[in-house]
Amino acid sequence: MTLNQLRAFVEAERLGSFTGAADALHMAQASISELVRRLEDELDAQLFVRGSRRLALTAAGEELLPYAQQSVLAADGGAQAVRSVGSLGGGTATFGVPRNADYYLLSSLVQTFHTRYPEVRVRLVGQNSAETAAAIQAGEIEAGLLILPIDDEGLTVRPLLRDEVFYVSADPTRTESPVTIGQFAATDLVLYDAHYGWKDPTRRQLAERAQLAGLRLEPLIEIEHVEAALKLVADGVGDTMVSGAVIESGAFPQGLHTVPFAEPLFDTIALAQRRGRPLSNATREFARLAEDTIRDLAQLDTAVGDGHSVVPQISRRRIG
């Protein structure tokens, strides 16, 4: 059984005739017929019902088809990957990043990439991680950095870094000790990422904790951007939670107090791409640079393991 035989079989089924397959593969019709005949001889089974205006699969052909399609797709993907190993002289890097990407030193990533590869176009999409995952699954973007957890059906996800999430308040008495989920639920909450709500990965983790405790989280105010939420917290409207990267940035308002959660809460940054589909050369290189940038943030002497892998973690513990 050869790849040429399988390709001839797949194309004949797709187009409904040996003539159509011959045109698509730039071969003689007799050659296509011979390839399929040899495949049938090897399998000792008839694959097509011949004689009608359009080829129809037999039961044996129906069984073979998905395996043949998978083999052809894998071979084409491998060939594309090998061809893309060459220098980056063009193409487009299509990549998703978290909306808070600048807090993870990713603002200079596009400039670094463009300096190295000036002829490559870049399409960088910043959105909530739930939307990034859906866009990768739909083939709208090739890959992206996102925050876990997300629905990962059809994706390959590789965790890169954990960043602890902290409770934030303008009232120092509320940050004297780590905050429980019960205390969090009882607070006037100002939460960001209003559009995605509880689909947002960080909020999703908190909602699951509340559910296990028999509680519901009811924000007083939902707003779209973390910066706006922090301004409201600074004005004493309510409390919120943010990652350590935001706290250490220049955008974090003076006078706010932070404390860890009693059960530590983390944003896990991961690289995701569509399972079984190789990245274009441009996107693969952009993903490599993004991964290097994220890993540079980690203090590699502090790591946490799940028994199978080790994910670097930014080391931060704040009280007050």
N, C-alpha and C positions, 0 to 999 in steps of 0.2 A: 504494500500500500504506500503510494508516494504522495507528496504534497500536490504535484501536478494532477494526479488522478482525483484527489479530493477537491481541488479547486475547480476542475472541470465539472464534477458532480454538483458542487454547490451552485455554480453559475448556471448550469443547465436547469436546476430546480428553480432558481430565482427568476430566470427569464422565460422558462417554459419551453425551451427548444435548444437543440444542439447548435442550430444556426446562430441564435442569439448569444449563446455562450462563446461561440467561436469569434463573433464580432467583438465581444467585450474583452476577450483574452488575446485578440489579435493572432488567432490561429485558424487553420483550415477546419472546416466543419468535420471532415473525415478524421482529423486528429482528435477532436473532442470526443467523437463517437468511439474511437479506439481506446482512449483513456478510460472512458466509462465502462466499456466492454471488459477491459483488463481488470478493472476494479471489481466488476461483477464476477468474473472468473475466479479471482483470488478469494472473494467472500463466498463463492458458491451460492449466490443469491441474485435474483433480478431486482434492480433498484427502481426502474421506471416501467410504467405501463406504456408501451409504444403503440402507435397507430392512430391516436386521436390528434386533434389539431394542436393541443398543448400537452406537453409531457406531464404525467401524473406519477407521484411516488407510490410504490408498493408499500406494504407493511414493513418490509426490510429497509426500504429507503427512508421511511419515516423514522425508524430507529437510528439509522446512521446519521441523518441530517444534522442534529445538534452537535454531535461529536466532530463531524467534518467542518461545520461552521466555526467551532471553537478552535480547531487546529489551524485553519486558514487565518483566523483573526490573530492567534498567537504568533504565527509565523510573520504576518505583516507587521505586527507590533514590534517584534524583534528586529526586523529589517529597518523599520523606522528609527528605532533606538540607536542602532549601529550607524545609520547614515547621519544621525544628528550629533555624533561625537565630534565632528569637525568644528572649526572655529565659528564664532557667532558673528556672522556678517550681515544679519538681517533677521526678520521674523518679529514676532510679538510675544512678550511675556505677559500672561494674564494671571493675576494673582489676587487673592482676597486677604485682607488684614482686618483685625479688630478695630472697632471705631476708636478705641483708646490707644491705638498703635503708637502714637508719639510718646506715650509714657514709658514705652519699652525701647526707646532709642531707635525707633524705626523711621523717624522722619528723614534721616540722612541716607536711608537705604536706596531710594530711587536715584539720588545724586551719585552715590558710589557706583551703582550699576551702570548709569548712563555714562559716567566717566570711563569705565572699562569697556563698555560696548555701545558706542555712540550711534551705531546704525540700527540698534534694536529698539522697536517701539515698546512702550510699557503701558499696560492697562491695569491700574491698581484700584481695586474696589474695596472701600471701607464700609463695613456694615456690621450688624450684630452677628454673633457666631452662629445662631440658628439659621439666619439667612445665608451666611457663607456656606454652611454645610449643604443646604438645599440647592444653592447655585452650583456647587461642585457635582452633586448628584445628578443635576439636570444637564450637565455639560456646558453651562454658561460661563464658568471659569474653570481653569485646569486644576488649580490647587490653592491652598491658603492657610494662613495661621488663624487659629480660632481658640476659644476657651471651652474646655470641657465642663460638664457633660453635654453632648449633642446626640441626636439620633444619627447613628453611623452606618445605616444600611447602605451597602454598596461602596463604602469608603474604606481606605486604608488610613489609619490614624496613628501617628507616632508622637507621644508626649515628649515635650522638650524641657519644660520648666514649670515649677510650682511657685506661686506668689501668694503669700498669706493675705487674707481679707480681714479688715478691722472694722469694728464698730466706731462710729464718729459722732461726737456730741459737742455742743458749745458749753455744756454743763459738766464741770470736772467731777462732780459727785457721782455722775453716771459711769465714769470710767475708772473708778477706784479698784475694780476687780473684774476679771473676765466675765463677759455677758452670756447668759444662758439663752436658749431659744425662747423660753417663757418670758424673760425680761424683754427680749427683742420684740416679741409679739405684743407686749403691753405698752410699747412706746409709740408716740406719734411719729410715724415713719415718713420720711421723704425719700422716695426711691426713683431712680432714673431708669432709662430704657423703657419708657412708657409704652411705646408702640409694640414691643415684643412681650412686655409684661413677664409672666411667669415662664415663658419659653426661654428667656435670657438665662444662660448657664448658671450665673451666680445666684440669681433669684430662684432658680429652679432647685438648687441645693437647699436653700433656706426653706422653701415651701415643703420639700420632702421631710426636712427635720421637724417642721411644725406639724405636719400631718402625723408623723410617728408619735408626737407628743400630744396628739388630740387637740391641736390648736389651729387657728387660721391667721394668716398674716393679712391685715387690712391697712394698706398705706393711707395716711392722711392726704398726701399729695404724691402724684406720679408725674414725672417730668422727663424730658427726653435726654438731656445731657448731664453728665456727672458734674460739670462745673456749675451749672445752674442749681443742682441739688445741694452742692456744698455751700453756695451763697445763701440759700434758704436756711441751712443748718447754722451757718455763722450768724444769721439774723435771729436765731432762736425759735424758728418755726417748728422744727422737729429734728430727728436724728436720722442717720443713714449709715451705710457701710461702703467702704472703698478698698481697693487693693493697695498694698504697700507701695507699688510703683507710683500711684497717684499721690499718696501721702508725701513721698520724697521729692515730688516735682515742685516747680515754682508756682504751679496753679493752685496748690493747697493753701487755703486761707489761714492767716495767722489767727491764733486764739482758739483753734479747735483742739479737742482732746480725743485721743484714740486708745483703744484697748482691744486685745484679741477676743475672740469668742471662746467660751468655756470649752466647747468642742471645736478645736481649730478648724477654720474654714479656708479653703485654698482655691484660687483660680489656677487651673492647669492649662498652660499654653501648649498647643499641639499643632503639628503640621499634618494636613489632610489632603488627600487626592483620591480620585476615583479609582476603585479597585480594578486591577487588571488592565489599566490603560496607561501606557508610558507617557511621561510629560514631554512636551516639545523641548528642544535644546534650550531655548531662551527661558522658558518657565522653570526648567530644572535648575538652571544656573541662578535664577532669581531666588528660587526656594533655598538653594544652598547658602546664598548670602544671608537670607533672612534667618535661616537656622543658626548660622554662625553668630549673627547679632544677638539672637535670643540666648544662646548658650554662653556668650560672653558676659551676660548679666549675672549668671549664677556663681555663687561661691562654691566651687566644685568640691571643696573639702566637706561640704554639708550636703548630704544626699539622703533620700528616702527610698526604700525599696518595697516592691509588692511581691517579692518572691521570684519574679521572673525578669523584672527590669528595674533599673535605677533611674529616677527622674531628678535632675539637679533642682535645688530649691534655693530661692533667695532667702538669706537668713535675716529675719526681722522679728523682733518681739517688742511690742510697745505697750506700755501702760501709762496713762496720763498724758 
